Every structure is written in structure tokens, then in C-alpha cells.
Amino acid sequence: MTEIVTLNRLWFDTYWPSFRLHVHELLAWGYEDAISKIGQEHEEEEITGFISEAIQERLISSDCPRWCERYSLKEDNPVPGKGLTGKRRKVPDFIFELTIAPRPWYIFEAKRLRLDKNFREGYYFGKGLERFLREEYASKYLEAGMIGYVQCDTLDNWMGRLKQYLDKDTEKKEPKLHLKSYSQDEQVIGTFPKEWVSKHIRETGNEITIYHILLDCASKDALPNTDGRAFGH
């Protein structure tokens, strides 16, 4: 299985908005169905697994809307890029495929967000978003998504931290994230009120738009963290 050929601009402008809306809805359903299983102790792969399983259950449900028949969710599907082969190929967290020609993919990469040295803002960008900029992921597409699994503090605070990190990167002599324009809030569906968009220039000179979604993956009981603040809300 290989990634499809580059979409032409007319197809993108005409059909991509509904594609974006539908994959957001599928992701929201998966999150809503899986949230009772998710806590701050879970690893990234576990959270992704809970949500993926819930999406798959929705897709085969008899009361799923008819448009769902045109979509599939690919699991553990390596994508081609940078000459990598076999097990060295990269595997995004979520690949939604529209199963009618030209069979485009909407790719999401997810990263944990916690107030410790391993899963702060730099991890989200360095181990996540930069894979899109290097064209390891979504090399044929103008748009993709990042998901933050928020396991401490509030969505608002994390949204502020991530945007601030982006802004500071633009001030560096050699920025890594190559922001084309400052981020803007954009609510695609009501389930994700803390969503925002950033536009970047990739290493090849191609542009890509990234939709950022933050999911509350913290346990509801407040617990102290390493910074002396509280987990949860």
C-alpha cells in the first residue's frame, strides 16, 4: 500500500472541506466512546488504541450515517518516505481514507502532553509536527493534523503553551518549524472547541496546514504533578 498521488488543487478546494469535517466527526465519536477508559497513566499507543477501536465500532454500526460507508481507518499502516523500507518506515497514529477515487488520506499524529521533561511542548513539535515538515508524513497533501493527549493541566493552558512555543521558534536565527503565518483558532466541530491551525513551509518548499486538536486525557481526580500544580481540571 502506497500513499496516493498528489491531489490537484481543484479536488482539494472542492472536496477536502467535507473530508476534513467527516474525519473530525469520526475522531470525535471515537474519543467520546473511549474517554471512560482513558486516564493520565496511559501511554500514547494505548490511548490511540482505545480511540481507534471505538472508531472502528462506529464504522460497522448499523445506525452509522450513510456517509461513513465511504471511510476507513487504517491501523499500524506504514507510510513511504525518505527512502525508508520495512520496519524503518514511519507509522502515523491515525490514517483516515476516503474510499472513493482518488482515495485521499487524512493523517493525524498524536503526542502526550504532560508537565514533565519528557512530554512538554518540544516533544509535541519535535517528535510530532516536524515529521510533517520533513515530509515523512503526508508528503502528498496540503493538510494534516496533530492531536495532543493532555494528561495534566487544562486545555486552555496547553493551547497557550503550544502557541507560545511556535511564536518563539519564529524568533530564532534558524527556526525549525518554519511557520508561514501565525496560528489561528478554528473550530471545525463543537466537540473540539480548543482547535487551532498553523501553516508551515516544509523542507522541500511545499506548504502544509496543520490542524491542532487537544483531547482531555487526564483522570478526573486532581493529583499533584512535578511542577506543584494539579492534574485534571
DRENPA-3360 file (N, C-alpha, C; in nm, 2 decimals, always signed):
BEGIN
1 = MTEIVTLN = +0.08/-0.12/+0.00/+0.00/+0.00/+0.00/+0.09/+0.12/+0.00 ~ +0.07/+0.21/-0.10/+0.14/+0.34/-0.10/+0.05/+0.45/-0.09 ~ +0.11/+0.57/-0.06/+0.03/+0.69/-0.05/-0.01/+0.73/-0.19 ~ -0.12/+0.80/-0.20/-0.18/+0.83/-0.33/-0.10/+0.94/-0.40 ~ -0.12/+0.96/-0.53/-0.05/+1.07/-0.60/-0.10/+1.20/-0.54 ~ -0.02/+1.31/-0.57/-0.06/+1.44/-0.52/-0.19/+1.48/-0.57 ~ -0.28/+1.53/-0.48/-0.41/+1.58/-0.52/-0.40/+1.71/-0.60 ~ -0.48/+1.73/-0.71/-0.48/+1.86/-0.77/-0.56/+1.96/-0.69;
9 = RLWFDTYW = -0.52/+2.08/-0.71/-0.58/+2.19/-0.63/-0.73/+2.20/-0.64 ~ -0.79/+2.17/-0.76/-0.93/+2.18/-0.78/-1.00/+2.08/-0.69 ~ -0.95/+1.95/-0.68/-1.01/+1.85/-0.60/-1.00/+1.89/-0.45 ~ -0.88/+1.94/-0.42/-0.86/+1.98/-0.28/-0.96/+2.09/-0.24 ~ -0.97/+2.20/-0.32/-1.06/+2.31/-0.28/-1.21/+2.27/-0.28 ~ -1.24/+2.17/-0.37/-1.39/+2.13/-0.38/-1.43/+2.03/-0.27 ~ -1.35/+1.93/-0.25/-1.39/+1.82/-0.17/-1.33/+1.81/-0.03 ~ -1.21/+1.87/-0.02/-1.14/+1.85/+0.11/-1.21/+1.90/+0.23;
17 = PSFRLHVH = -1.29/+2.02/+0.22/-1.36/+2.07/+0.34/-1.45/+1.96/+0.40 ~ -1.53/+1.89/+0.32/-1.62/+1.79/+0.37/-1.54/+1.67/+0.42 ~ -1.43/+1.64/+0.36/-1.34/+1.53/+0.41/-1.29/+1.57/+0.55 ~ -1.24/+1.69/+0.56/-1.19/+1.74/+0.69/-1.30/+1.73/+0.80 ~ -1.43/+1.77/+0.76/-1.54/+1.77/+0.86/-1.57/+1.62/+0.90 ~ -1.57/+1.53/+0.81/-1.61/+1.39/+0.84/-1.50/+1.33/+0.93 ~ -1.37/+1.35/+0.90/-1.27/+1.28/+0.98/-1.27/+1.34/+1.12 ~ -1.31/+1.47/+1.13/-1.32/+1.53/+1.27/-1.44/+1.46/+1.34;
25 = ELLAWGYE = -1.55/+1.44/+1.27/-1.66/+1.38/+1.34/-1.63/+1.23/+1.38 ~ -1.56/+1.16/+1.30/-1.52/+1.02/+1.33/-1.42/+1.02/+1.45 ~ -1.33/+1.11/+1.45/-1.24/+1.12/+1.57/-1.31/+1.16/+1.69 ~ -1.41/+1.25/+1.68/-1.48/+1.29/+1.80/-1.57/+1.18/+1.86 ~ -1.63/+1.10/+1.77/-1.71/+0.98/+1.81/-1.62/+0.88/+1.89 ~ -1.50/+0.86/+1.83/-1.41/+0.77/+1.89/-1.36/+0.81/+2.03 ~ -1.33/+0.94/+2.04/-1.29/+1.00/+2.17/-1.40/+0.99/+2.27 ~ -1.53/+1.03/+2.23/-1.64/+1.02/+2.32/-1.67/+0.88/+2.37;
33 = DAISKIGQ = -1.65/+0.78/+2.28/-1.68/+0.65/+2.32/-1.57/+0.59/+2.41 ~ -1.45/+0.64/+2.39/-1.33/+0.58/+2.46/-1.29/+0.65/+2.59 ~ -1.35/+0.77/+2.61/-1.30/+0.86/+2.72/-1.31/+0.79/+2.85 ~ -1.40/+0.71/+2.88/-1.42/+0.64/+3.01/-1.30/+0.55/+3.04 ~ -1.23/+0.50/+2.93/-1.12/+0.41/+2.95/-0.99/+0.48/+2.97 ~ -0.98/+0.61/+2.93/-0.86/+0.69/+2.92/-0.82/+0.76/+3.05 ~ -0.70/+0.75/+3.10/-0.65/+0.82/+3.21/-0.51/+0.87/+3.19 ~ -0.46/+0.94/+3.29/-0.33/+1.01/+3.28/-0.22/+0.91/+3.28;
41 = EHEEEEIT = -0.24/+0.78/+3.32/-0.14/+0.68/+3.33/-0.11/+0.61/+3.20 ~ -0.20/+0.63/+3.10/-0.19/+0.55/+2.98/-0.08/+0.61/+2.88 ~ -0.02/+0.52/+2.81/+0.08/+0.56/+2.71/+0.01/+0.60/+2.58 ~ +0.08/+0.67/+2.50/+0.03/+0.72/+2.37/-0.04/+0.61/+2.29 ~ +0.03/+0.49/+2.28/-0.02/+0.39/+2.20/-0.15/+0.33/+2.25 ~ -0.16/+0.33/+2.39/-0.28/+0.28/+2.45/-0.40/+0.37/+2.42 ~ -0.38/+0.50/+2.43/-0.49/+0.60/+2.41/-0.53/+0.59/+2.26 ~ -0.43/+0.59/+2.17/-0.46/+0.58/+2.03/-0.54/+0.45/+2.00;
49 = GFISEAIQ = -0.50/+0.34/+2.07/-0.58/+0.21/+2.05/-0.72/+0.22/+2.10 ~ -0.74/+0.28/+2.21/-0.88/+0.30/+2.26/-0.97/+0.37/+2.16 ~ -0.91/+0.48/+2.11/-0.99/+0.57/+2.02/-1.01/+0.50/+1.89 ~ -0.91/+0.43/+1.84/-0.92/+0.36/+1.71/-1.02/+0.25/+1.72 ~ -1.02/+0.17/+1.82/-1.12/+0.07/+1.84/-1.26/+0.12/+1.84 ~ -1.28/+0.23/+1.91/-1.41/+0.29/+1.92/-1.46/+0.35/+1.78 ~ -1.36/+0.40/+1.70/-1.40/+0.45/+1.57/-1.44/+0.33/+1.48 ~ -1.37/+0.22/+1.49/-1.40/+0.10/+1.41/-1.54/+0.05/+1.45;
57 = ERLISSDC = -1.57/+0.05/+1.57/-1.70/+0.01/+1.62/-1.81/+0.10/+1.56 ~ -1.79/+0.22/+1.55/-1.88/+0.32/+1.49/-1.90/+0.29/+1.34 ~ -1.79/+0.26/+1.28/-1.80/+0.25/+1.13/-1.88/+0.12/+1.09 ~ -1.88/+0.02/+1.18/-1.96/-0.10/+1.14/-2.09/-0.10/+1.21 ~ -2.13/+0.00/+1.28/-2.26/+0.01/+1.35/-2.37/+0.02/+1.25 ~ -2.48/-0.04/+1.27/-2.59/-0.03/+1.18/-2.66/+0.10/+1.18 ~ -2.64/+0.19/+1.28/-2.70/+0.32/+1.28/-2.60/+0.43/+1.24 ~ -2.49/+0.39/+1.19/-2.39/+0.49/+1.14/-2.44/+0.56/+1.02;
65 = PRWCERYS = -2.42/+0.69/+1.01/-2.47/+0.76/+0.89/-2.42/+0.70/+0.76 ~ -2.49/+0.72/+0.65/-2.45/+0.66/+0.52/-2.32/+0.71/+0.47 ~ -2.28/+0.83/+0.50/-2.15/+0.88/+0.45/-2.03/+0.80/+0.51 ~ -2.06/+0.73/+0.62/-1.95/+0.66/+0.68/-1.91/+0.54/+0.60 ~ -1.99/+0.50/+0.50/-1.96/+0.39/+0.41/-1.84/+0.42/+0.33 ~ -1.81/+0.55/+0.31/-1.70/+0.60/+0.22/-1.57/+0.61/+0.29 ~ -1.57/+0.57/+0.42/-1.44/+0.59/+0.50/-1.39/+0.47/+0.56 ~ -1.26/+0.46/+0.58/-1.20/+0.35/+0.66/-1.09/+0.41/+0.74;
73 = LKEDNPVP = -1.05/+0.35/+0.85/-0.94/+0.39/+0.94/-0.83/+0.28/+0.93 ~ -0.72/+0.33/+0.89/-0.60/+0.23/+0.87/-0.53/+0.23/+1.00 ~ -0.50/+0.11/+1.05/-0.42/+0.09/+1.18/-0.28/+0.03/+1.15 ~ -0.18/+0.08/+1.22/-0.05/+0.03/+1.20/+0.00/+0.03/+1.05 ~ -0.04/+0.13/+0.98/-0.01/+0.14/+0.84/+0.11/+0.23/+0.81 ~ +0.23/+0.17/+0.78/+0.35/+0.25/+0.75/+0.33/+0.33/+0.62 ~ +0.39/+0.45/+0.62/+0.38/+0.54/+0.50/+0.52/+0.55/+0.44 ~ +0.52/+0.55/+0.31/+0.65/+0.56/+0.24/+0.71/+0.70/+0.26;
81 = GKGLTGKR = +0.84/+0.71/+0.25/+0.91/+0.84/+0.26/+1.05/+0.83/+0.30 ~ +1.13/+0.92/+0.25/+1.27/+0.94/+0.28/+1.35/+0.81/+0.26 ~ +1.31/+0.73/+0.17/+1.39/+0.61/+0.14/+1.38/+0.50/+0.24 ~ +1.29/+0.51/+0.34/+1.28/+0.41/+0.44/+1.20/+0.29/+0.39 ~ +1.25/+0.17/+0.44/+1.18/+0.05/+0.40/+1.16/-0.04/+0.52 ~ +1.07/-0.14/+0.50/+1.04/-0.24/+0.61/+1.00/-0.18/+0.74 ~ +1.06/-0.23/+0.85/+1.02/-0.18/+0.98/+1.07/-0.04/+1.01 ~ +1.16/+0.01/+0.93/+1.20/+0.15/+0.95/+1.11/+0.26/+0.90;
89 = RKVPDFIF = +1.00/+0.22/+0.83/+0.90/+0.31/+0.78/+0.83/+0.37/+0.90 ~ +0.78/+0.49/+0.89/+0.71/+0.56/+0.99/+0.56/+0.52/+0.99 ~ +0.50/+0.52/+1.11/+0.36/+0.48/+1.12/+0.29/+0.59/+1.20 ~ +0.21/+0.67/+1.13/+0.12/+0.77/+1.19/+0.02/+0.71/+1.28 ~ -0.04/+0.78/+1.37/-0.13/+0.73/+1.47/-0.27/+0.70/+1.40 ~ -0.32/+0.80/+1.32/-0.45/+0.78/+1.26/-0.43/+0.81/+1.11 ~ -0.48/+0.72/+1.02/-0.49/+0.75/+0.88/-0.64/+0.72/+0.84 ~ -0.71/+0.83/+0.81/-0.85/+0.81/+0.76/-0.84/+0.82/+0.61;
97 = ELTIAPRP = -0.90/+0.72/+0.54/-0.90/+0.71/+0.40/-1.05/+0.73/+0.34 ~ -1.06/+0.81/+0.25/-1.18/+0.82/+0.17/-1.18/+0.72/+0.06 ~ -1.27/+0.62/+0.06/-1.25/+0.50/-0.02/-1.31/+0.52/-0.16 ~ -1.32/+0.64/-0.21/-1.35/+0.67/-0.35/-1.24/+0.74/-0.41 ~ -1.22/+0.73/-0.54/-1.11/+0.79/-0.61/-1.11/+0.94/-0.59 ~ -0.99/+1.00/-0.57/-0.86/+0.94/-0.57/-0.81/+0.88/-0.44 ~ -0.90/+0.84/-0.35/-0.87/+0.77/-0.22/-0.76/+0.85/-0.14 ~ -0.80/+0.98/-0.10/-0.70/+1.06/-0.02/-0.70/+1.01/+0.12;
105 = WYIFEAKR = -0.59/+1.04/+0.19/-0.57/+1.01/+0.33/-0.57/+1.14/+0.41 ~ -0.63/+1.14/+0.53/-0.61/+1.24/+0.62/-0.53/+1.19/+0.74 ~ -0.41/+1.24/+0.76/-0.32/+1.18/+0.86/-0.31/+1.26/+0.98 ~ -0.33/+1.20/+1.10/-0.31/+1.26/+1.23/-0.19/+1.20/+1.30 ~ -0.11/+1.28/+1.37/-0.01/+1.23/+1.46/-0.04/+1.28/+1.60 ~ -0.03/+1.19/+1.70/-0.07/+1.22/+1.83/+0.05/+1.21/+1.93 ~ +0.05/+1.31/+2.02/+0.16/+1.31/+2.12/+0.10/+1.34/+2.26 ~ +0.16/+1.28/+2.37/+0.12/+1.31/+2.50/+0.17/+1.45/+2.54;
113 = LRLDKNFR = +0.09/+1.51/+2.63/+0.13/+1.64/+2.68/+0.12/+1.64/+2.84 ~ +0.23/+1.64/+2.90/+0.24/+1.64/+3.05/+0.35/+1.74/+3.09 ~ +0.33/+1.79/+3.21/+0.43/+1.88/+3.26/+0.55/+1.81/+3.33 ~ +0.62/+1.74/+3.24/+0.75/+1.68/+3.29/+0.85/+1.69/+3.17 ~ +0.97/+1.66/+3.19/+1.08/+1.68/+3.09/+1.06/+1.60/+2.96 ~ +0.98/+1.50/+2.97/+0.97/+1.41/+2.85/+0.86/+1.45/+2.76 ~ +0.75/+1.51/+2.81/+0.63/+1.52/+2.72/+0.58/+1.67/+2.73 ~ +0.67/+1.76/+2.72/+0.63/+1.90/+2.72/+0.62/+1.95/+2.57;
121 = EGYYFGKG = +0.62/+2.08/+2.55/+0.59/+2.14/+2.42/+0.69/+2.09/+2.31 ~ +0.81/+2.08/+2.35/+0.92/+2.04/+2.25/+0.89/+1.90/+2.19 ~ +0.84/+1.81/+2.28/+0.82/+1.68/+2.24/+0.70/+1.68/+2.13 ~ +0.60/+1.75/+2.16/+0.49/+1.76/+2.07/+0.53/+1.81/+1.93 ~ +0.62/+1.90/+1.92/+0.66/+1.95/+1.79/+0.78/+1.87/+1.74 ~ +0.88/+1.84/+1.82/+1.00/+1.77/+1.77/+0.97/+1.63/+1.72 ~ +0.89/+1.56/+1.80/+0.86/+1.42/+1.77/+0.73/+1.40/+1.69 ~ +0.66/+1.51/+1.67/+0.53/+1.51/+1.61/+0.53/+1.59/+1.48;
129 = LERFLREE = +0.51/+1.72/+1.50/+0.48/+1.81/+1.38/+0.60/+1.81/+1.29 ~ +0.72/+1.80/+1.34/+0.84/+1.81/+1.24/+0.84/+1.69/+1.15 ~ +0.77/+1.58/+1.18/+0.76/+1.47/+1.08/+0.68/+1.51/+0.96 ~ +0.59/+1.60/+0.97/+0.52/+1.65/+0.86/+0.61/+1.75/+0.78 ~ +0.69/+1.83/+0.85/+0.77/+1.92/+0.78/+0.88/+1.85/+0.70 ~ +0.93/+1.74/+0.75/+1.03/+1.66/+0.68/+0.97/+1.57/+0.57 ~ +0.84/+1.58/+0.56/+0.76/+1.50/+0.47/+0.78/+1.35/+0.49 ~ +0.80/+1.31/+0.61/+0.79/+1.17/+0.65/+0.64/+1.13/+0.65;
137 = YASKYLEA = +0.56/+1.22/+0.68/+0.41/+1.20/+0.68/+0.35/+1.30/+0.59 ~ +0.24/+1.26/+0.52/+0.15/+1.35/+0.44/+0.23/+1.42/+0.33 ~ +0.33/+1.36/+0.27/+0.41/+1.43/+0.18/+0.33/+1.47/+0.05 ~ +0.22/+1.40/+0.03/+0.14/+1.43/-0.09/+0.02/+1.53/-0.07 ~ +0.01/+1.58/+0.06/-0.11/+1.65/+0.09/-0.08/+1.79/+0.14 ~ -0.18/+1.88/+0.13/-0.16/+2.02/+0.17/-0.21/+2.04/+0.32 ~ -0.26/+1.93/+0.38/-0.31/+1.94/+0.52/-0.30/+1.81/+0.59 ~ -0.29/+1.83/+0.72/-0.28/+1.71/+0.81/-0.32/+1.76/+0.95;
145 = GMIGYVQC = -0.31/+1.67/+1.05/-0.35/+1.71/+1.19/-0.25/+1.66/+1.30 ~ -0.25/+1.73/+1.40/-0.18/+1.70/+1.53/-0.28/+1.68/+1.64 ~ -0.26/+1.58/+1.72/-0.35/+1.56/+1.84/-0.27/+1.56/+1.96 ~ -0.30/+1.64/+2.06/-0.24/+1.65/+2.19/-0.32/+1.57/+2.29 ~ -0.26/+1.46/+2.35/-0.33/+1.39/+2.46/-0.29/+1.46/+2.59 ~ -0.38/+1.55/+2.64/-0.35/+1.63/+2.75/-0.37/+1.55/+2.88 ~ -0.26/+1.52/+2.95/-0.27/+1.44/+3.07/-0.25/+1.51/+3.20 ~ -0.24/+1.64/+3.19/-0.24/+1.73/+3.31/-0.27/+1.87/+3.27;
153 = DTLDNWMG = -0.32/+1.95/+3.37/-0.35/+2.09/+3.35/-0.47/+2.10/+3.26 ~ -0.50/+2.22/+3.21/-0.62/+2.25/+3.13/-0.59/+2.26/+2.98 ~ -0.69/+2.24/+2.90/-0.67/+2.25/+2.75/-0.63/+2.39/+2.72 ~ -0.69/+2.49/+2.79/-0.66/+2.63/+2.76/-0.51/+2.66/+2.78 ~ -0.46/+2.61/+2.90/-0.32/+2.63/+2.93/-0.22/+2.57/+2.83 ~ -0.26/+2.45/+2.79/-0.17/+2.38/+2.69/-0.18/+2.45/+2.55 ~ -0.29/+2.50/+2.52/-0.31/+2.57/+2.39/-0.22/+2.69/+2.39 ~ -0.22/+2.76/+2.50/-0.13/+2.88/+2.52/+0.02/+2.84/+2.51;
161 = RLKQYLDK = +0.06/+2.74/+2.58/+0.20/+2.69/+2.58/+0.24/+2.66/+2.44 ~ +0.16/+2.58/+2.36/+0.20/+2.54/+2.23/+0.21/+2.66/+2.13 ~ +0.12/+2.75/+2.14/+0.12/+2.87/+2.05/+0.25/+2.95/+2.09 ~ +0.28/+2.96/+2.22/+0.39/+3.04/+2.26/+0.52/+2.98/+2.21 ~ +0.53/+2.84/+2.21/+0.64/+2.77/+2.16/+0.66/+2.80/+2.01 ~ +0.56/+2.80/+1.94/+0.56/+2.83/+1.80/+0.61/+2.97/+1.77 ~ +0.56/+3.07/+1.85/+0.60/+3.21/+1.83/+0.75/+3.23/+1.86 ~ +0.80/+3.16/+1.96/+0.94/+3.17/+2.00/+1.03/+3.11/+1.89;
169 = DTEKKEPK = +0.98/+3.00/+1.83/+1.06/+2.94/+1.72/+1.08/+3.04/+1.61 ~ +0.98/+3.12/+1.58/+1.00/+3.22/+1.47/+1.10/+3.32/+1.50 ~ +1.14/+3.34/+1.63/+1.23/+3.45/+1.66/+1.38/+3.39/+1.66 ~ +1.39/+3.26/+1.64/+1.53/+3.20/+1.63/+1.60/+3.23/+1.50 ~ +1.73/+3.23/+1.50/+1.80/+3.25/+1.38/+1.78/+3.14/+1.28 ~ +1.77/+3.02/+1.33/+1.74/+2.90/+1.25/+1.62/+2.83/+1.30 ~ +1.50/+2.88/+1.27/+1.37/+2.82/+1.32/+1.36/+2.68/+1.26 ~ +1.30/+2.59/+1.34/+1.28/+2.45/+1.30/+1.14/+2.43/+1.24;
177 = LHLKSYSQ = +1.05/+2.51/+1.28/+0.91/+2.48/+1.25/+0.86/+2.56/+1.13 ~ +0.94/+2.66/+1.08/+0.91/+2.73/+0.96/+0.77/+2.77/+0.94 ~ +0.72/+2.85/+1.04/+0.58/+2.90/+1.04/+0.56/+3.00/+0.93 ~ +0.46/+2.98/+0.85/+0.43/+3.07/+0.74/+0.35/+3.19/+0.79 ~ +0.25/+3.16/+0.88/+0.17/+3.26/+0.93/+0.13/+3.22/+1.08 ~ +0.10/+3.32/+1.16/+0.07/+3.30/+1.30/-0.06/+3.21/+1.31 ~ -0.06/+3.13/+1.41/-0.17/+3.04/+1.43/-0.31/+3.11/+1.46 ~ -0.41/+3.04/+1.41/-0.55/+3.10/+1.43/-0.64/+2.99/+1.48;
185 = DEQVIGTF = -0.73/+3.03/+1.57/-0.83/+2.94/+1.62/-0.93/+2.91/+1.51 ~ -0.97/+2.78/+1.51/-1.06/+2.74/+1.41/-1.14/+2.62/+1.46 ~ -1.27/+2.63/+1.49/-1.35/+2.53/+1.54/-1.42/+2.46/+1.42 ~ -1.38/+2.34/+1.39/-1.44/+2.26/+1.28/-1.57/+2.20/+1.33 ~ -1.57/+2.14/+1.45/-1.70/+2.09/+1.51/-1.70/+2.13/+1.66 ~ -1.82/+2.12/+1.72/-1.83/+2.17/+1.85/-1.76/+2.08/+1.96 ~ -1.74/+1.96/+1.93/-1.67/+1.87/+2.02/-1.53/+1.91/+2.05 ~ -1.47/+1.98/+1.96/-1.33/+2.03/+1.98/-1.32/+2.18/+1.98;
193 = PKEWVSKH = -1.36/+2.24/+2.09/-1.36/+2.39/+2.09/-1.22/+2.45/+2.10 ~ -1.12/+2.37/+2.14/-0.99/+2.42/+2.15/-0.90/+2.37/+2.04 ~ -0.95/+2.40/+1.92/-0.87/+2.37/+1.80/-0.81/+2.49/+1.73 ~ -0.70/+2.47/+1.67/-0.63/+2.59/+1.61/-0.55/+2.54/+1.49 ~ -0.51/+2.63/+1.40/-0.44/+2.60/+1.28/-0.31/+2.67/+1.27 ~ -0.21/+2.61/+1.22/-0.08/+2.67/+1.19/-0.04/+2.63/+1.05 ~ +0.02/+2.72/+0.97/+0.07/+2.70/+0.84/+0.22/+2.70/+0.83 ~ +0.28/+2.61/+0.76/+0.43/+2.59/+0.77/+0.48/+2.57/+0.62;
201 = IRETGNEI = +0.61/+2.60/+0.61/+0.68/+2.57/+0.49/+0.77/+2.45/+0.51 ~ +0.75/+2.34/+0.44/+0.82/+2.22/+0.45/+0.97/+2.23/+0.40 ~ +1.05/+2.14/+0.43/+1.19/+2.14/+0.38/+1.20/+2.15/+0.23 ~ +1.10/+2.09/+0.16/+1.10/+2.09/+0.01/+1.05/+2.22/-0.04 ~ +1.00/+2.31/+0.04/+0.94/+2.44/+0.00/+0.79/+2.43/-0.02 ~ +0.74/+2.31/-0.01/+0.59/+2.29/-0.01/+0.53/+2.34/+0.12 ~ +0.41/+2.39/+0.11/+0.33/+2.43/+0.22/+0.25/+2.32/+0.28 ~ +0.22/+2.33/+0.41/+0.13/+2.24/+0.48/+0.05/+2.31/+0.59;
209 = TIYHILLD = -0.08/+2.29/+0.60/-0.16/+2.34/+0.71/-0.18/+2.23/+0.81 ~ -0.16/+2.26/+0.93/-0.18/+2.16/+1.04/-0.29/+2.21/+1.13 ~ -0.39/+2.12/+1.15/-0.50/+2.14/+1.25/-0.46/+2.07/+1.38 ~ -0.46/+2.15/+1.48/-0.42/+2.10/+1.62/-0.55/+2.08/+1.70 ~ -0.56/+1.96/+1.75/-0.67/+1.92/+1.84/-0.62/+1.87/+1.97 ~ -0.67/+1.93/+2.08/-0.63/+1.89/+2.22/-0.74/+1.81/+2.28 ~ -0.71/+1.69/+2.33/-0.81/+1.60/+2.39/-0.78/+1.59/+2.54 ~ -0.88/+1.60/+2.63/-0.86/+1.59/+2.77/-0.84/+1.44/+2.80;
217 = CASKDALP = -0.72/+1.40/+2.84/-0.69/+1.26/+2.87/-0.64/+1.24/+3.01 ~ -0.68/+1.34/+3.10/-0.64/+1.33/+3.24/-0.75/+1.26/+3.32 ~ -0.71/+1.20/+3.42/-0.81/+1.14/+3.52/-0.88/+1.26/+3.58 ~ -1.00/+1.24/+3.63/-1.08/+1.35/+3.68/-1.04/+1.38/+3.83 ~ -0.97/+1.29/+3.89/-0.93/+1.32/+4.03/-0.80/+1.40/+4.03 ~ -0.79/+1.52/+4.09/-0.68/+1.61/+4.09/-0.56/+1.54/+4.16 ~ -0.44/+1.53/+4.10/-0.33/+1.48/+4.16/-0.21/+1.58/+4.15 ~ -0.12/+1.58/+4.24/+0.00/+1.67/+4.22/+0.09/+1.63/+4.11;
225 = NTDGRAFG = +0.15/+1.72/+4.04/+0.25/+1.69/+3.94/+0.38/+1.74/+3.98 ~ +0.48/+1.73/+3.89/+0.62/+1.76/+3.93/+0.64/+1.91/+3.94 ~ +0.55/+1.99/+3.89/+0.56/+2.14/+3.90/+0.48/+2.19/+4.02 ~ +0.42/+2.11/+4.10/+0.34/+2.15/+4.21/+0.20/+2.20/+4.17 ~ +0.17/+2.18/+4.04/+0.03/+2.21/+4.00/-0.05/+2.09/+4.01 ~ -0.18/+2.09/+3.96/-0.27/+1.98/+3.98/-0.30/+1.92/+3.84 ~ -0.31/+1.79/+3.84/-0.36/+1.72/+3.72/-0.51/+1.74/+3.71 ~ -0.56/+1.72/+3.59/-0.71/+1.73/+3.58/-0.75/+1.88/+3.57;
233 = H = -0.88/+1.90/+3.60/-0.94/+2.03/+3.59/-1.00/+2.07/+3.72;
% end
